[in-house]
Amino acid sequence: MNSLASLATIQETSRQGRPQEAEEMLRHFLSSLFPLSIKSVEIRRDTLSLNSVNGFVHLATPDKQSGADTLFFKFHHEENEEGLKEYYNSKLLDENSYPVEMPVYASHEVGKQVLLYPFKTSERMADLCKRLDTPTKMDSLMQDVLKAQEALDVLTCERYLATLHEAPIEKLRDEPVLQLFHHRLVDDRDDPKATLGGRHKQFYAHKVFEFPGRNVIRYEDLAAHEWRINGIEYNDTLHEAFARAFSLLAIPAHALKNKNTYAAVVAHGDAHNGNVWFNAGQPPALSLFDPAFAGPHIPALLAEIKPTFHNIFAHPLWLYDSQEADAKLNISFTINEHFIEIEHDWQLSPLRRNFLDIKRKRLWKPLIAALRERNLLPADWQGYMRSALFCCPTLVMNLRAHAGNANNFHTPKTSLLGLAVSMMLASPPASGHDMVSDFFADLS
């Protein structure tokens, strides 16, 4: 078994609901990488870890470097990552003044990329925010969280603008962040003639969706329909949304008009709240970890897509905690010759609405303005961003009911809602407006 297969096997074993087996495999794997006397490994049973594994390393003797007897670990495994260059670039972010946690140990070799951090008592922002999705009023903790998020968005935008530059299109092939977007849409990232495949083929093509009431529909039939969601008609079919994402997110499409360059920044690339610590204090502050997809030439319009989706539109509950959402969600649908018509009562919580407002004002508006002022804003920037947002829910995990894994899977209700949210992200309304079209209208 090679090292890459070992990580893939460890991740898959954990996802299949056999964490004790995965823990013992990981103990041996980490012992072979680092000069540590490892007593046991504890994999966190974590609904947030859709494509990664994290948890704790318990040491038989304290670590000589940190003095700790427990370390925090995290690693990713992605399809097609064999061709990627080194990632997990904490040093790059630190040198560019991001508030990033530095690991005690890091393995950068492709197929063995894993980080070990000092144990922290801080809470992950994702866990804290889940609790704050259901308060009855704006309490002091929510105010602290919003202030800390605003401070991070302001700082992140400053870092984006300070590092904004034109990068040659060839540099983009080395950016691991593409693994989260276009590479998930193809079978071979290095094939210039690649067609739509990847997770689209693995998750959806020629499969069957089950919706509430045991209604089933073939993906190809589903993908051909237009959508009417809460009375709003949308311009695109699911087939068109995937085709546009495949086209717009491909490497040549990143190039600026009449140039062989693209607008790029130094960025974390995956700084959603599952990769952010909430550090209590006066004032509380946020810090980043797990820079698996950090890079020096990340497309400026991709840099904040993952936080925008995962901190806002993935909540409350439906993406990460589908069974809880299922119990609270009311959704109905009909399918006729042309339309899938959906009525649902899902909406952003007050916390997530505030996050969206902060992200719009403090990060996206100044970034878009700077790109426009420097003639670095692509003509179809809204379509590009919408396609990237669309890829977050559709490619991060399988949207078909019961097609996930032991830790993460959709119900018929959340499958249908996930598709509705995906289409709202991908497609402008044919008439009227929704929260996503309002967001883009304010950026224009």
N, C-alpha and C positions, 0 to 999 in steps of 0.2 A: 504494500500500500504506500503510495507516495504521499508527501507532506500535504499537498493540496487536497487530495482525496481524504486525508485524515480530518482536515478541517470541515470539508463537505460532509463527511460521515458523522462527525460530532454534532454539527448543526442539525442534520436531518434526523439523527437519533433523538435529539432533544425535542424537535418539532413533532415527532411521532408519539410523544408522551412517555419516553423512556429516559427521563433525566438522570437517573442513577447510573445507567450504563454510559451516558454521555459524560457524566462527571468523572468517572474513572478513566475513560479514554482521554479526557482533557488533562487530567492530572499527569498522565504519562507524557502527553504531548508537551505541556509546559515545562515539565521536569527536564525534557531533552533540550529545551531552548534556553533556559535561564539557570544561573547558579543558585538555586533555591532548594531548600529542603521542604517539600510540599507534603503536608499531612493529608489534606483533602481539598476538593474543589466543590463549590456550591453554585450551581447554575440557578439564577433567579427565574422563577416561574412568572414570566413577564409578558403581558399582552402587547406591550409596546415594541418588542423586539421582533419585527416582522421579517427582517433579513439579517439578523445578527444574534449573537449570544453574549450575555453578560452575567456577572455574578462576582463571587468572592473566592480568593485563594487563601486558605488557612495554612499557616506555616508551622512546621515542627519546631523550628528555632527562628528567632526574629531575623528579619532581613538586615544585612549588614549596612546597606545604603541608607535605608529610611528608619531602621529601628523598629519597624512595624511587624506585628505578627499576623496581620490580615491585609491583603491587597485587594483592590477592585480590578477586574479584568473586563475587556470587551473585544470581540472580534467580529468581522464580517466575512461572509463568503458570497460571492456573486457569480452568476454564469458568465462565461467568456472572460474571466478576469486573468487568465493565463497570459494574455498579451499586454496587460497593463504594466506600467513601470511602477517603481516604488511609490507607495502612498502612506497615509498616516503622518502628515507633515506638521507636527506640533511646532517645530522650530520655526517654520515659515510664518505661522500665525503669530507666534511670540515676537519675532523680529519686526512684524508689522503692527504691533501694539494692540492685538486682540487680547481679550481677557481669557486666555486659554490655560487649562490645567496641563502641567507638564508630567509625563509619565516617569515612573521610576525605572521601568524597563520597557523596551520597545523592540520588537522584531519587525524589520522592514522588508524582509525577503518575500517576494511574491509566493503565495501559498502558505506562508508562515506569519502573516501580518497580524499581530496581536499586541495590545498595550496593557501594561499593568500600572495602576495608579495607587498612590497612598489611599488608604481607607478614609472616607469622609463621613461625617455625621450629617452633612447637609442633605437636604431633600431634593430630589429631581424636580424641576419645574413641572414636568408632565404629571407627576403624582400629586403635587400640591394643587395644580390647576383643576384636576379632576374633582377634587373635593370642593373647589370653589365654583363649580358649574351649577350648583344647586342652592346657593344661599338665598335668603329672602331679602337681604338688604346689602348695601355696600359697606362691609365692615372694614376694620383697620388692616386686616391681613390682605384683603383684596386690594385695598389702596396701595399697600406696600408692593404687592406683586405687580400692579399696573405701573407704578413708578419705576420699579426695577426693569420691567420690560421696555418701558419708554427710554430709559437711560441706555439700555443695550442697543435698541434700534437707532438711537441718535449716534452712539459710538460706531456702530457697524456702518451706518451711512457715511460717516466721516472717513472711515477706513476705505470704503468703496471709492469715494471721490478722490482720496489721496493716492490711491493706487490705480485709478482708471487710466487705461492706455489702449493703444491699438496693437493687437498681437497678430503676427502672421498666422494664416489659417492652418499651417502645418503644426503649430503648437497645440492646437485643439485636440489632436489625436492622442496627446500624452495626458490629457486632463481626466482623472478618474471620475469626475462628476458626471461625465457622459454615461457612465455605467448605470446611473439612476434614471436615465431618460432614453436616448436613442438606442443604446446598446441593448436595452430590454425589449426593443422592437425588432431585432434582427437575430438570425441564428449565428452569423459570423460577422463580428464588428469590423474585420479587415477586408471583407468582400465588397469591392466597389459596385458590384451588381446585385447586392443583397436586396431581397424583397421582404415584405412584411412577414415577420415570423416571430421568433423569440417568445416572450411571455404571451403575446397575442395568440400565437398558435398553441402554446402550452396550456393557457387558461381557457380560451374561448372558442377557437375555430372548431367547427363540427361538434361542439358540445351542446348540452341541453341545460337551459335555465329553469329552475323551479321558483315560482312566485306564490304568494299566499293563496290558500284554497287548493293547493296541489295542482295549480295551473302550470303547465310546462310549455316551453317554446324553444325551438332550435335557434342557436345563435344567429345563423344566417338570416332567418326570418326576422328575428329581433332587430338585427343590425340594419335592416332595410327600412324600418319604420321611422317616421318623424315623431316628435315628442310634444306633448302638451302637458305642462306641469303646473299644477295650481292655477290653471286657466291661462297660462302663458305659453304661446307656441314658439318653438325654437327652430332655427334655420337648418340644422344639420341632423343627419342620421348618425347612428353609432358607427356605421361603416365609414362615413365621411370624416368623422372625428378622428378615427384611427389613421385613415389615409393621410389626413392633413398633418397629424403629429409625425408620422413616418417621414413625410416630405420636409416639413419646416424644421424639425429637430436634427436632420441629417447635417453632417459637417459642412458640405458646400453651402447650405442655406444660411449658415451663420455669417457668411461674408457680407460686408457692407457693400452697398451699391458701387459698382465700378472700382472696387478695391479687392485685394486679396488679403484683407485684414478683418478683424472683428473687435468689437468693444469688449475689453476684458478687465477683471479686477483680481486682486488677491482676496481669497475668501475661504471660509470653512466649507461652504457648499451644502451642508446637511445639518445646519444648526437649529433643528427643531427642538422642542422642549424636552424630548427624551435624551438629548445630548447637552443639557444645560443644568447646572447646579444652582439652586437658590441658597445663597449664603446669607444667613441671618446676620444682622448688624445694624448700625445706624450710620448711613442708610443701608438696607440690604442690597446686595449686589449679585449679579449673575455671572457665571463663568462657564466657558465652553469646554467640552471634552470630546473624545472620539472623532478626531478630524480625519476620518477615513478617506474623505473625498476632497480634502483641502488642496488648493493648487494656486500657482502664480498667475495663471491665465484663464480663469473661469469666466465664461461669458457673463457679462454684466447682468443680462436679463434672466439668467438662470440662478444667479448667486443666492437669491432670497426666495426662490419658488418653494423649496421644501418647507421652510418655516412658515411661509404664508399659508400653505395648505394644511400642514400637519398641526399647527398651533391653533388654527381657526376653523376651516371648513370640515375637518375630520371630526369635529365635536359638535354637541356632546354625544359621546358614547358610540355612535354607530359604526365607526371603523374599528376601534380597538376593543369594545365591549358589547358585541352585537346582541348577546342574550339579554343583557340589561336594557339595551335600547329597544329590543323587540317587545319587551313587556310594557314599555311606556309609549311606543310609537303607534299612531293610528295612520294607516295608509290603505288606499283603495285604488284600483286600476281597472281599466278596460282596454282591450286591444281590438281595433277595427282594421279595415283594409289599409288605412294610411297612418293612423296615429296610435301611439301608446299614450293614453290619458291617465295621469296620476294625480291624486289628491293626497297630500300628507300634512301632518302638523309639526314636522321637525323644523326647528329654527335655532339660530345661534343663541347661546346663553348670553346674559349681560357681560360676563367676562370676555367671551369670544368677540362680541360686538365691539367692545373697547379695544381688544387686541387688533381688530381689523382697522379701526379708526386710527390707532397709533401707528400701525405699520404703513398705512396709506399716507399719513401726514409726515411722519418723521423719517421714513426711508424711501418709499417708492416715489413720492412726488419730487423730492430733491434729486433723486437719481435719474428719473426720466427727464427732468428739466436740464440736468447737466449733460446728459447724452444728446438731447436735442440742441442745446447751445453749441456743442462741439461737433455737430453734424455726425454723431455716432449712433443715432437712433435709426434702426432699420425701418423701412416703410411699413412692413407688416408686423410691427412690434407687438400689437395687441393679439394678433393671431398666434404669434410665437409664444407669448406668455400663456395664452389660453391653452395651447397644446401642451405646454409643460405642466401646467396645473392639472390638466386632464389626465396626464400620465401618472400623477401621484396616486389617486385612488385606484385606477384601473390596472396598474402594473406593480404596485407595492405588495398586493396580495390578491388572490383570486376572488372576484366579486360573485362568482356563482355560489349559491347556497350549498353548504356542507362540503365545499371543495377545498377548504383550507387545511389546517393541521390541528393538532390537539390543543394548542394554545390560542389559535386565531382562526375563526371560521365565520361565515355569514349565515344568517337565517334567511328564509324566503323574503321576509319583510325588509331586512337590512340590505339584501342583495338588490331589491327593487329600489330602495332609497339610494343606495350607492350609485346605481346607474343614473338616477335622477340628478344627484349632485354632480356626477361626472359630466353630464350633458349641460348642466347650468354653467359649469366651468368652461367647457369647450366651446359653446355656441352662443352667440349673441341672440337675444330674443328677436323673433320676426316682427313683433310689435310689443309695446309696453317696456317694462324694465324689471330687473330683479337686483339682488344685492351685489352680484358680480358685475352686471352692466353699470350699476351706479358707481362701483369702485373704479372701473375703467373710464367712465365719463369724467370723473374728477381728476384723473391723471392726464387726460388729453389736452 
